[in-house]
């Protein structure tokens, strides 16, 4: 049985629990999701028209790269190897984002609306995932992991809020006058 290390704030006795197994599965899932999101965001940046949207996505790309590193720290804090397992949900969301890019006209704000829509779907998935994992980490006694997951959760919420501000502040209203 694994015991607490100096770096970990692990509660002994949970390592073999079904809840711990679920937590690890979720962690592996979001690790894959973040790594693949980091590969997909440059396409969204390139496809965006609004400088404000491009900047927001560029900043979130940097955050996403930090999320990957932070997840590696979460794995380390609970004494597990960082492993990514394909996240079907994120794969589907990223596929939909690519389809929206090809279905909307380059250089239009309508495309920006589509990018924001796709990005917010991703953010909402991440918010749900990180909220759940933070709660599970807390229940399992993984204090350091819970803190790391909470930091990412707050960044995901902020990214979602910024996308809403961009959409409601300018992009949606300007896009409504574009013709087919």
Number of C-alpha atoms within 10 A of each C-alpha: 7 13 14 13 11 8 11 19 17 23 16 13 11 17 18 11 11 10 15 16 13 13 19 21 15 19 24 20 20 26 25 19 26 23 16 18 21 19 12 16 21 15 13 23 20 12 21 26 20 18 10 14 22 19 13 16 25 17 12 19 20 12 17 24 15 15 25 22 14 18 22 17 19 24 19 15 23 25 18 12 13 16 15 17 14 14 17 12 14 21 15 12 18 21 14 14 24 17 13 18 20 12 11 18 14 15 12 18 24 24 24 29 26 20 25 24 17 21 22 20 18 21 21 14 18 20 20 12 17 24 18 16 23 23 16 20 25 15 15 21 18 21 19 19 27 22 15 19 25 18 15 23 23 14 17 25 16 14 20 19 14 16 23 16 12 18 20 13 11 13 23 18 14 15 16 11 10 10 7 6
